[in-house]
Amino acid sequence: MNNQKFSAIAHRDHDYCNPISTAKIERLLDLLPLDASSRVVDLGCGRAELSLRIIEKFSATVIAVDHSSLMLDAARERAEWTGALGKLHLENADIRDFQADPETFHLTVMLGAGGIAGGMPGICNKLKGWTKPGGYVMVGEAYWRKKPHPDYLALLGGRDVRYLDHRGNVQSGIDAGLVPMHATTSSVDEWDEYEWKYSRSIESYAGEQPGDPDIPAMLVRIRRWRDGYLRWGRDTLGFACYLFHRPGRGAE
């Protein structure tokens, strides 16, 4: 089964591929002093909802990076429809392979896309390096609300999972030399909306495309995931978006 295909279908009805509401994302954007001269990179952009909102709000130039051609095709279509394609540069690349010159962007973003080694500390250090002094870093990352059940940890990937608690995520930015400016966490209702929409999209696709040979594997995967969310995840895993400021040179 193609993981990119699964994710594109599962997220086809989501604005953002994470459980933070649109209103909370807008609150973060309201705190940013960007303008038409600003440069932004959006790592793991999905269908580029955030990139398009940044272009609409600030007229900034955005490099949107994702490793899914299905997601990027949808992003391109949406950008053409909104007239934002002149400001949006789509790059098909694995986040782990993306390269940029140091101190290039006024805002660097990665909203829960994964792919950068070292968990939240690794993400903060990597994104800080691409951010201009005086710029901003926005990170969406999961965190433990309580100690995970071993079976849930195994479902998520076992020892490769490097989530911290909420305070630990904020401290990771501080340790990287960033100043925390705001954080917004997903509510249980937002988690439910995200997870049920995620599950429903796969179940609906199975009814729409009964001849797709990937459907049996997709259904096994989504039903196992849904059960894990209901058994453990709903009470165990949180998600937050963190906004950090990189101090100007001499203030670090």
C-alpha contacts under 8 A as a table, 3 or more apart, distances in Angstrom:
res1	aa1	res2	aa2	distance
1	M	5	K	7.99
1	M	6	F	7.67
1	M	214	D	5.84
1	M	217	A	6.88
1	M	218	M	7.43
2	N	5	K	5.29
2	N	6	F	6.33
3	N	6	F	5.01
3	N	7	S	6.15
4	Q	7	S	5.19
4	Q	8	A	6.08
4	Q	68	S	5.72
4	Q	70	L	7.45
5	K	8	A	5.18
5	K	9	I	6.23
5	K	70	L	7.20
6	F	9	I	5.34
6	F	10	A	6.03
6	F	202	I	7.93
6	F	218	M	7.09
7	S	10	A	5.02
7	S	11	H	5.94
8	A	11	H	5.34
8	A	12	R	5.86
8	A	70	L	6.56
8	A	71	M	6.21
9	I	12	R	5.11
9	I	201	S	6.46
9	I	202	I	6.46
9	I	205	Y	7.52
10	A	13	D	7.73
10	A	197	K	7.71
10	A	198	Y	4.83
10	A	199	S	6.70
10	A	200	R	7.79
10	A	201	S	5.12
10	A	202	I	5.48
11	H	14	H	5.22
11	H	17	C	6.30
11	H	197	K	7.80
11	H	198	Y	5.90
11	H	201	S	7.24
12	R	201	S	7.06
13	D	197	K	7.08
13	D	201	S	7.29
14	H	17	C	6.09
14	H	194	Y	7.55
14	H	197	K	7.48
14	H	198	Y	7.98
15	D	22	T	7.66
15	D	49	E	6.27
16	Y	19	P	7.58
16	Y	20	I	7.65
16	Y	22	T	7.69
16	Y	46	G	7.89
16	Y	49	E	6.45
16	Y	50	L	7.52
17	C	46	G	7.06
18	N	111	L	7.54
18	N	112	G	6.94
18	N	194	Y	6.93
19	P	186	S	5.99
19	P	190	E	5.48
19	P	191	W	5.24
19	P	193	E	7.51
19	P	194	Y	5.25
19	P	195	E	7.98
19	P	239	F	7.04
20	I	24	K	6.58
20	I	25	I	7.05
20	I	185	T	7.01
20	I	186	S	5.14
20	I	190	E	6.45
20	I	191	W	7.92
20	I	239	F	7.56
20	I	240	A	7.25
20	I	241	C	7.66
21	S	24	K	5.38
21	S	25	I	6.53
21	S	186	S	7.46
21	S	190	E	6.64
22	T	25	I	5.12
22	T	26	E	6.19
23	A	26	E	5.06
23	A	27	R	6.37
24	K	27	R	5.01
24	K	28	L	6.61
24	K	184	T	6.77
25	I	28	L	5.21
25	I	29	L	6.39
26	E	29	L	4.98
26	E	30	D	6.16
27	R	30	D	5.14
27	R	31	L	6.85
28	L	31	L	5.41
28	L	32	L	7.13
28	L	182	H	7.46
28	L	243	L	7.17
29	L	32	L	5.40
29	L	54	I	7.67
32	L	136	Y	7.81
34	L	37	S	7.82
34	L	38	S	5.81
34	L	58	F	6.00
34	L	60	A	7.09
34	L	106	H	7.60
35	D	38	S	5.46
35	D	58	F	4.85
35	D	59	S	6.27
35	D	60	A	5.78
36	A	58	F	5.85
36	A	59	S	4.58
36	A	60	A	4.48
36	A	61	T	7.23
37	S	59	S	7.96
37	S	60	A	6.10
37	S	61	T	7.48
38	S	60	A	5.00
38	S	61	T	6.34
38	S	105	F	7.44
38	S	106	H	5.84
38	S	107	L	7.97
39	R	60	A	5.99
39	R	61	T	5.04
39	R	62	V	5.98
39	R	63	I	7.95
39	R	104	T	7.57
39	R	105	F	5.07
39	R	106	H	5.50
39	R	107	L	6.83
40	V	60	A	7.10
40	V	61	T	6.17
40	V	62	V	4.64
40	V	63	I	6.22
40	V	105	F	5.35
40	V	106	H	5.96
40	V	107	L	4.87
40	V	108	T	5.83
40	V	109	V	7.70
41	V	62	V	5.57
41	V	63	I	4.71
41	V	64	A	5.93
41	V	65	V	7.58
41	V	105	F	6.80
41	V	107	L	6.64
41	V	108	T	5.07
41	V	109	V	6.10
42	D	45	C	5.52
42	D	50	L	7.84
42	D	51	S	6.60
42	D	62	V	7.02
42	D	63	I	6.18
42	D	64	A	4.75
42	D	65	V	6.11
42	D	108	T	6.36
42	D	109	V	4.80
42	D	110	M	6.02
43	L	64	A	6.18
43	L	65	V	4.92
43	L	66	D	6.54
43	L	95	I	6.54
43	L	108	T	7.91
43	L	109	V	6.00
43	L	110	M	4.88
43	L	111	L	7.49
43	L	113	A	7.13
44	G	64	A	7.45
44	G	65	V	5.54
44	G	66	D	4.65
44	G	67	H	7.45
44	G	95	I	6.93
44	G	110	M	6.37
44	G	111	L	7.18
44	G	112	G	7.77
44	G	113	A	4.92
44	G	114	G	7.77
45	C	48	A	4.86
45	C	49	E	7.52
45	C	50	L	7.37
45	C	51	S	7.30
45	C	64	A	5.59
45	C	65	V	5.69
45	C	66	D	5.63
45	C	110	M	7.77
45	C	111	L	7.90
45	C	113	A	7.83
46	G	49	E	7.56
46	G	66	D	6.27
46	G	68	S	7.68
46	G	71	M	5.24
46	G	72	L	6.81
46	G	75	A	7.35
47	R	71	M	5.04
47	R	72	L	6.07
47	R	73	D	7.93
47	R	74	A	5.62
47	R	75	A	4.29
47	R	78	R	7.95
48	A	51	S	5.02
48	A	52	L	6.06
48	A	64	A	6.83
48	A	72	L	7.78
48	A	75	A	5.32
49	E	52	L	5.27
49	E	53	R	6.25
49	E	75	A	7.74
50	L	53	R	5.06
50	L	54	I	6.19
51	S	54	I	5.16
51	S	55	I	6.29
51	S	62	V	6.27
51	S	64	A	6.75
51	S	88	L	7.51
52	L	55	I	5.08
52	L	56	E	6.06
52	L	79	A	6.99
52	L	84	A	6.87
52	L	88	L	7.76
53	R	56	E	5.00
53	R	57	K	5.95
54	I	57	K	5.16
54	I	58	F	5.74
54	I	59	S	6.97
54	I	60	A	6.61
54	I	62	V	7.89
55	I	58	F	5.44
55	I	59	S	4.38
55	I	60	A	5.17
55	I	61	T	6.73
55	I	62	V	7.24
55	I	84	A	6.83
55	I	87	K	6.88
55	I	88	L	7.80
56	E	59	S	5.77
56	E	84	A	7.60
59	S	87	K	7.43
60	A	87	K	6.98
61	T	87	K	4.83
61	T	88	L	6.19
61	T	89	H	7.90
62	V	87	K	6.32
62	V	88	L	5.12
62	V	89	H	6.20
63	I	88	L	6.09
63	I	89	H	4.72
63	I	90	L	5.98
63	I	91	E	7.10
64	A	88	L	7.01
64	A	89	H	6.05
64	A	90	L	4.92
64	A	91	E	6.10
65	V	90	L	6.04
65	V	91	E	4.80
65	V	92	N	6.00
65	V	93	A	6.24
65	V	94	D	7.80
65	V	95	I	7.20
66	D	69	S	7.75
66	D	71	M	7.49
66	D	72	L	6.86
66	D	90	L	7.95
66	D	91	E	6.53
66	D	92	N	5.34
66	D	93	A	5.68
66	D	94	D	6.45
66	D	95	I	7.08
67	H	92	N	5.11
67	H	93	A	4.77
67	H	94	D	4.95
67	H	95	I	7.46
68	S	71	M	5.27
68	S	72	L	6.26
68	S	92	N	6.93
69	S	72	L	4.97
69	S	73	D	5.93
69	S	92	N	6.79
70	L	73	D	5.22
70	L	74	A	6.41
71	M	74	A	5.18
71	M	75	A	6.17
72	L	75	A	4.78
72	L	76	R	6.03
72	L	90	L	7.00
72	L	92	N	7.38
73	D	76	R	5.12
73	D	77	E	6.24
74	A	77	E	5.13
74	A	78	R	6.22
75	A	78	R	5.14
75	A	79	A	6.09
76	R	79	A	5.05
76	R	80	E	6.15
76	R	85	L	7.20
76	R	90	L	7.69
77	E	80	E	5.21
77	E	81	W	6.24
78	R	81	W	5.03
78	R	82	T	6.20
79	A	82	T	5.16
79	A	83	G	5.83
79	A	84	A	4.89
79	A	85	L	4.95
79	A	88	L	7.50
80	E	83	G	5.10
80	E	84	A	6.34
80	E	85	L	5.57
81	W	84	A	7.85
82	T	85	L	7.92
83	G	86	G	7.43
84	A	87	K	5.60
84	A	88	L	6.28
85	L	88	L	4.95
85	L	89	H	7.40
86	G	89	H	7.79
93	A	97	D	6.64
93	A	98	F	6.36
94	D	97	D	5.32
94	D	98	F	6.42
94	D	115	G	7.68
95	I	98	F	5.11
95	I	115	G	5.85
95	I	116	I	6.86
96	R	115	G	5.72
96	R	116	I	5.80
100	A	104	T	7.12
100	A	130	W	6.67
101	D	104	T	5.83
101	D	130	W	6.60
102	P	129	G	5.55
102	P	130	W	4.67
102	P	131	T	7.07
102	P	132	K	7.83
103	E	128	K	7.96
103	E	129	G	6.05
103	E	130	W	4.51
103	E	131	T	4.49
103	E	132	K	4.10
103	E	133	P	7.02
104	T	130	W	5.48
104	T	131	T	5.79
104	T	132	K	5.81
105	F	108	T	6.28
105	F	130	W	6.15
105	F	131	T	4.84
105	F	132	K	5.59
105	F	135	G	7.26
106	H	131	T	5.94
106	H	132	K	5.63
106	H	134	G	7.63
106	H	135	G	4.55
106	H	136	Y	6.19
107	L	131	T	6.36
107	L	132	K	7.99
107	L	135	G	5.80
107	L	136	Y	4.74
107	L	137	V	5.63
107	L	138	M	7.41
108	T	127	L	6.11
108	T	128	K	7.87
108	T	130	W	7.16
108	T	131	T	6.26
108	T	136	Y	6.54
108	T	137	V	4.94
108	T	138	M	6.27
109	V	127	L	7.70
109	V	137	V	5.99
109	V	138	M	4.73
109	V	139	V	5.86
110	M	113	A	6.24
110	M	138	M	6.46
110	M	139	V	5.02
110	M	140	G	6.17
111	L	138	M	7.38
111	L	139	V	5.26
111	L	140	G	3.87
111	L	141	E	6.70
111	L	241	C	7.17
112	G	139	V	7.10
112	G	140	G	4.65
112	G	141	E	4.97
112	G	142	A	7.31
116	I	119	G	7.06
116	I	122	G	6.61
116	I	123	I	5.95
116	I	126	K	7.99
117	A	122	G	5.78
117	A	123	I	7.27
118	G	121	P	6.08
118	G	122	G	4.30
118	G	123	I	7.02
118	G	162	R	7.37
119	G	122	G	5.38
119	G	123	I	6.23
119	G	162	R	5.43
119	G	163	Y	6.59
120	M	123	I	5.02
120	M	124	C	6.12
120	M	141	E	7.27
120	M	162	R	7.99
120	M	163	Y	7.41
120	M	164	L	7.74
120	M	169	N	6.08
120	M	172	S	6.23
120	M	173	G	7.92
121	P	124	C	5.30
121	P	125	N	6.25
121	P	169	N	7.72
121	P	172	S	4.90
121	P	173	G	6.92
121	P	175	D	7.84
121	P	176	A	7.18
122	G	125	N	5.30
122	G	126	K	6.08
123	I	126	K	5.24
123	I	127	L	6.05
123	I	139	V	7.93
124	C	127	L	5.34
124	C	128	K	5.91
124	C	137	V	7.81
124	C	139	V	7.85
124	C	172	S	6.84
124	C	173	G	5.61
124	C	176	A	6.23
125	N	128	K	5.19
125	N	129	G	6.40
125	N	173	G	7.81
125	N	176	A	5.47
126	K	129	G	5.41
126	K	130	W	7.00
127	L	130	W	5.33
127	L	131	T	6.39
127	L	137	V	6.70
128	K	131	T	5.07
128	K	137	V	6.83
128	K	176	A	7.56
128	K	178	L	7.62
128	K	246	R	7.05
129	G	132	K	7.99
131	T	135	G	5.89
131	T	136	Y	6.80
131	T	137	V	7.21
131	T	246	R	7.33
132	K	135	G	5.12
132	K	136	Y	7.96
132	K	246	R	7.42
133	P	246	R	5.55
133	P	247	P	5.64
133	P	248	G	4.38
133	P	249	R	5.73
134	G	245	H	6.76
134	G	246	R	5.28
134	G	247	P	5.01
134	G	248	G	4.47
134	G	249	R	7.69
135	G	245	H	6.00
135	G	246	R	5.42
135	G	247	P	7.43
135	G	248	G	7.97
136	Y	243	L	7.08
136	Y	244	F	5.64
136	Y	245	H	4.51
136	Y	246	R	5.77
137	V	243	L	5.88
137	V	244	F	5.05
137	V	245	H	6.26
137	V	246	R	7.35
138	M	241	C	6.90
138	M	242	Y	5.57
138	M	243	L	4.59
138	M	244	F	6.29
139	V	241	C	5.55
139	V	242	Y	5.18
139	V	243	L	6.67
140	G	239	F	7.19
140	G	240	A	5.65
140	G	241	C	4.18
140	G	242	Y	6.25
141	E	169	N	7.95
141	E	239	F	5.75
141	E	240	A	5.74
141	E	241	C	6.50
142	A	163	Y	6.45
142	A	164	L	7.95
142	A	237	L	6.76
142	A	238	G	5.51
142	A	239	F	4.14
142	A	240	A	6.33
143	Y	163	Y	5.30
143	Y	164	L	5.26
143	Y	165	D	4.84
143	Y	166	H	5.61
143	Y	169	N	7.42
143	Y	237	L	5.95
143	Y	238	G	5.05
143	Y	239	F	5.82
143	Y	240	A	7.58
144	W	147	K	6.59
144	W	148	P	7.34
144	W	163	Y	6.46
144	W	164	L	5.99
144	W	165	D	4.80
144	W	166	H	7.09
144	W	236	T	6.05
144	W	237	L	4.95
144	W	238	G	5.91
145	R	165	D	6.45
145	R	166	H	7.61
145	R	235	D	7.28
145	R	236	T	5.09
145	R	237	L	5.49
145	R	238	G	5.81
146	K	235	D	7.83
146	K	236	T	5.32
146	K	237	L	7.44
147	K	236	T	7.03
148	P	152	Y	6.38
148	P	153	L	6.11
148	P	232	W	7.63
148	P	236	T	6.12
148	P	237	L	7.98
149	H	152	Y	5.24
149	H	153	L	6.25
149	H	232	W	7.09
150	P	153	L	5.01
150	P	154	A	6.18
151	D	154	A	5.04
151	D	155	L	6.26
152	Y	155	L	4.97
152	Y	156	L	6.36
152	Y	228	G	6.45
152	Y	232	W	6.39
152	Y	233	G	7.26
153	L	156	L	5.18
153	L	157	G	6.34
153	L	158	G	5.06
153	L	159	R	7.78
153	L	161	V	7.54
154	A	157	G	5.15
154	A	158	G	4.16
154	A	159	R	7.81
155	L	158	G	6.92
155	L	225	W	7.78
155	L	228	G	7.43
156	L	161	V	6.93
157	G	160	D	5.78
157	G	161	V	5.90
158	G	161	V	5.89
159	R	162	R	7.50
164	L	167	R	7.90
164	L	168	G	5.39
164	L	169	N	6.12
165	D	168	G	5.06
165	D	169	N	6.39
166	H	169	N	5.25
166	H	170	V	6.62
166	H	240	A	7.85
167	R	170	V	5.18
167	R	171	Q	6.11
168	G	171	Q	4.92
168	G	172	S	6.09
169	N	172	S	5.12
169	N	173	G	6.88
170	V	173	G	5.45
170	V	174	I	6.62
170	V	180	P	6.77
170	V	242	Y	7.38
171	Q	174	I	4.89
171	Q	175	D	5.99
172	S	175	D	5.09
172	S	176	A	6.27
173	G	176	A	5.07
173	G	177	G	6.58
173	G	178	L	5.22
173	G	179	V	6.99
173	G	180	P	6.93
173	G	244	F	7.03
174	I	177	G	5.20
174	I	178	L	4.94
174	I	179	V	5.87
174	I	180	P	6.90
175	D	178	L	7.21
177	G	246	R	7.20
177	G	252	E	6.44
178	L	244	F	5.82
178	L	245	H	5.63
178	L	246	R	5.02
178	L	247	P	6.93
179	V	244	F	5.25
179	V	245	H	5.00
179	V	246	R	6.40
179	V	247	P	7.24
180	P	183	A	7.92
180	P	242	Y	7.46
180	P	243	L	6.16
180	P	244	F	4.43
180	P	245	H	6.43
181	M	242	Y	7.83
181	M	243	L	5.51
181	M	244	F	5.32
181	M	245	H	6.61
182	H	242	Y	6.05
182	H	243	L	5.19
182	H	244	F	7.20
183	A	240	A	6.63
183	A	241	C	5.58
183	A	242	Y	4.43
183	A	243	L	6.12
184	T	240	A	5.44
184	T	241	C	5.43
184	T	242	Y	6.74
185	T	238	G	7.31
185	T	239	F	5.78
185	T	240	A	4.13
185	T	241	C	6.52
186	S	189	D	7.98
186	S	190	E	5.80
186	S	191	W	6.56
186	S	238	G	6.75
186	S	239	F	5.60
186	S	240	A	6.06
187	S	190	E	5.09
187	S	191	W	6.32
188	V	191	W	4.99
188	V	192	D	6.13
188	V	234	R	7.12
189	D	192	D	5.03
189	D	193	E	6.15
190	E	193	E	5.04
190	E	194	Y	6.12
191	W	194	Y	5.12
191	W	195	E	6.00
191	W	234	R	7.32
192	D	195	E	5.22
192	D	196	W	5.85
192	D	234	R	7.87
193	E	196	W	5.53
193	E	197	K	6.00
194	Y	197	K	5.35
194	Y	198	Y	6.04
195	E	198	Y	4.92
195	E	199	S	6.13
195	E	226	R	7.51
195	E	229	Y	7.92
196	W	199	S	5.06
196	W	200	R	5.79
197	K	200	R	4.99
197	K	201	S	6.03
198	Y	201	S	5.53
198	Y	202	I	6.98
199	S	202	I	5.54
199	S	203	E	6.40
199	S	222	I	6.12
199	S	223	R	7.66
199	S	226	R	6.81
200	R	203	E	5.05
200	R	204	S	5.91
201	S	204	S	5.15
201	S	205	Y	6.06
202	I	205	Y	5.03
202	I	206	A	6.23
202	I	218	M	7.26
202	I	219	L	7.16
202	I	222	I	7.17
203	E	206	A	5.22
203	E	207	G	6.72
203	E	219	L	7.06
204	S	207	G	5.24
204	S	208	E	6.28
205	Y	208	E	4.88
205	Y	209	Q	5.92
206	A	209	Q	5.41
206	A	210	P	5.58
206	A	212	D	7.92
206	A	215	I	5.96
206	A	219	L	7.78
207	G	210	P	5.70
209	Q	212	D	5.73
210	P	215	I	7.32
212	D	215	I	5.73
213	P	216	P	7.11
214	D	217	A	5.66
214	D	218	M	6.11
215	I	218	M	4.89
215	I	219	L	6.01
216	P	219	L	5.27
216	P	220	V	6.32
217	A	220	V	5.16
217	A	221	R	6.17
218	M	221	R	5.13
218	M	222	I	6.13
219	L	222	I	5.22
219	L	223	R	5.93
220	V	223	R	5.41
220	V	224	R	6.11
221	R	224	R	5.29
221	R	225	W	6.13
222	I	225	W	4.96
222	I	226	R	5.97
223	R	226	R	5.02
223	R	227	D	6.12
224	R	227	D	5.21
224	R	228	G	6.22
225	W	228	G	5.06
225	W	229	Y	6.24
226	R	229	Y	5.09
226	R	230	L	6.29
227	D	230	L	5.16
227	D	231	R	5.96
228	G	231	R	5.09
228	G	232	W	5.79
228	G	233	G	6.24
229	Y	232	W	5.49
229	Y	233	G	4.15
229	Y	234	R	5.48
230	L	233	G	6.28
230	L	234	R	5.91
231	R	234	R	7.41
232	W	235	D	5.92
232	W	236	T	5.98
233	G	236	T	4.88
233	G	237	L	5.33
234	R	237	L	6.42
246	R	252	E	7.93
247	P	251	A	5.67
247	P	252	E	5.76
248	G	251	A	5.60
248	G	252	E	6.98
249	R	252	E	6.42
